[in-house]
Amino acid sequence: MPEGIITALRAQEHDAQRVNLYIDHAFALGVSLTTIARERLYVGMHLDAAAYARIEAAECIERAVQTALRAIESRPRSIAEVRDRLQRKGFAPETVNAAIERLQASGLLDDAAFARFWIENRQTCRPRGRHALADELRRKGVDAELVAVALDASLTDDETGRAEMLARAAMRRYATVADYQTFVRRLGGYLQRRGFSAETVLPIVERLWCERGSLNDADTGVDVEQDEG
């Protein structure tokens, strides 16, 4: 492991955020500007084996942070999702933990905020019942208590109203079904697969069965997902 004096810190030609570090006039390793600032590196500084190992560890953490940030840029992620991604990329457990701690400290990873985002996004684009939303968030590794708090805060409207809105948006697909039992099975199943309880679904299905002739031309503005049945 190199030891000696930092004799140069030279900007990399193709990455303005990274610098080549030289020890005793020999290239040692590339480091990020973040690592230089965190480790307070400067030309003339003496590095022993422990300091060099610390810089290498800091660089691993910085690479993990940047990998996580690229994932978060596409959409918010849960802590468990980020942890899984970093592990699949081959980062060591201690590196993953340190990167996640840094992202949490900066507010870029927050499971409570993620849960609220997920619920609000679903309700806007793909309406779901409370049970389905809770199950989705648990599968993403969000703590059950955080899920419950987010659901209570975000689902301020009536569950029946949301289920009926989704059912009316889907009616074009089921309006020609001539048999009542088939209609109940198909539309009711569609709603229950989206997390609405049978107690919520059945009165809505019965009402729409009676109204279906007038709903063929309805336009609810809700994006209807494709589903079998």
N, C-alpha and C positions, 0 to 999 in steps of 0.2 A: 504494500500500500504506500503510495507516494508520500513523502514528507519533505518539507523544505519551505522556501520563501515563494510567495506569489510574485512572479516577475512580470506578468501581463494579464490583462483582462481585455480581450479583443472581441468586438461585436461580430457575430456570425454574418456571413454575406447574405444568406437567404432567409434569415429570421431575425428581425430587429429586436425581438424579445429574449434572445438568447446570446450568451457570451462564452467564448472559449477561454478557459482558465489555464494558465501556464504556471508550472512550479519549477523553479531553477531553470528557466528558459525552455522547458520541454512541455508540450501539450499534456494536460492531465485529464480534463473532462470538460464537457459543455454544461453550463448552468443557466438557469433562467434569471431574469432580472429580479424576480420575486425572491429567489434563493439568495442572491447577492445582498439584497436589502435585509432579509431576515437574519442571515448569518453575518452581516456587516463585513463583507469581504472587501479587501482593498490591496492594491499593489504594495508590496513590502511586508505584508502580514505573514507571520510564520504559521505553518500548518503542521501539526503533529498527526499521528495516525488516528487518534480519536476525533480530531477536528475534521479530517478528511472523511472519515466514516460518517460523521454527522452531516456533512455536505451531501454525500451520496444518498443518505436516507432522506434528506430534505428534497432532493431532486426526484426521488421516487414518489414522495407525497405530492409534489407539484404536478408530476405527470398524471397521477391519479385524479387530482383535482381538475385538471384540464379535461381529462376523459369524461369525468362526471358532468362538467359544465357543458360539454358538447351534447350530452344526452338531455340535460335540463333545458337547453336552448330550444329543442323541438317541442317539448311540452313539460309542464311540471311533473316531477317524479316523487314517489315515496322514498323514504330512507331505505327500505328493503329493496326496492327496485334498483337504486343506485348501488347498494352493497352487492347485489347479485351481478350487476353489470361489471363492476370492478373486479370481482372474484373471477368471473369468466374471462376477463382480460389478463389474468395471471398475476395480479398484484397480491403481495403478501398480506395476511390478515392485519398485521400491525400498521401497514401502509394504508389499507382500506379504512381502518378505524380512525387514523389520524386525518385522512382526507375528509371523511364524513364529519368529524368534529369541527374541522375548519369551515366546511360549508354550512353547518348548523350555526356556528358562531356568527357567520356573516348573513344569516337569514335566508340563504339560498336553498336550504333543505329544512322543511317544516311540515311534519305530517298533519298537524291541525289545519294549516293553510291548504295543504294538498287535498285533504278530505273535503273541505269546503269547495275548492275548485272543481273537484270531480263531480260532486253532487249537483252543483249549479250548472256545469257543462252538460251533464246528462239530462237535467230537467229542461234545458234549452233545446238540445239536439236529439236526444234519445230518451224520452221520459221513461222512468222506472219507478216501481214501488219501493217502499222503504226496505223491505227484506232483500230485494235484489241489489239495491245500492249498498247495503251493509255487507252483503256477501262479496260484492266486487271489491270493496275497500279492504276487507279482511284478507282476500286473496292477494292483494297488493302489500300485505304486511302491516297495515295500519292497525294500531292498538284498538281493541273493541271499545274502550271508554272514549277515545278520541272520536271514533266513528259515531257513537251515540250522541255525543255533544254536537258534532257537525250536522247530523241528521235533524236534531231538535232545532238547531239554529237556522238551517237552510230550508227545511220543509215546512214553511209557514202556511202554505195553502192546503186545501182539503185534498186528502188522498183520493176520495171518490171523484172529485173534480178532475184531478190529473188523469185518473184511469179513464174517465169518460171522454176527455179530450183525445187521448190516444186511441180509444175505441172508435170514435167518430172519424178520426183521420184514416183509420184502417178499413172503414166500412165499404169502400169501393170494391175491396177484394172479396167481401163476403155477402154483399147485398143480393147476389143472384142465387144464393143457396136456398133451395126450396124447402128443405126439411129442418124443422125446429131443432131436433136433437143434434144434427150435424152442425147447425149454426152455433149452438151453445158450445159444442165441443171445440170447434175451430176458433171462433172469436174469443171464447172464454180461455182456451188454452193459450192463445196469443197473449192475452193480458196476464195470465198467471205466470207465463215464462218470463215476464218482465217484472215479476216481484209483487204483483197485486194479489191480495188474498181472495179466496173464493167468496167470502162474505161481501167483499167490495165488488167483485166482478159480476156475480150472478144477477143482481138487480139491474145493472147497466146493460147486460146482454139481453135480458128480458125486455127492457125498455126499447132498446134499439131494434129488436125483432119486430116490435109493434110499429116502430117509426121508419123502418128501413126503406119504405117506398119514397120517402121525402128526403132521404140522405144521399141518394146516388149522386146528386150534383153539389153536395156540400164541400166547401173548401175551408179546412181548419187552419192551414198554414203550418201544420206540424209535419216534420220529416218522418215518413213511415218506413220502418225497416222491413226488409224482406224476410219472410219466415215461412217455414213449411207448415202445412196444415191449414 
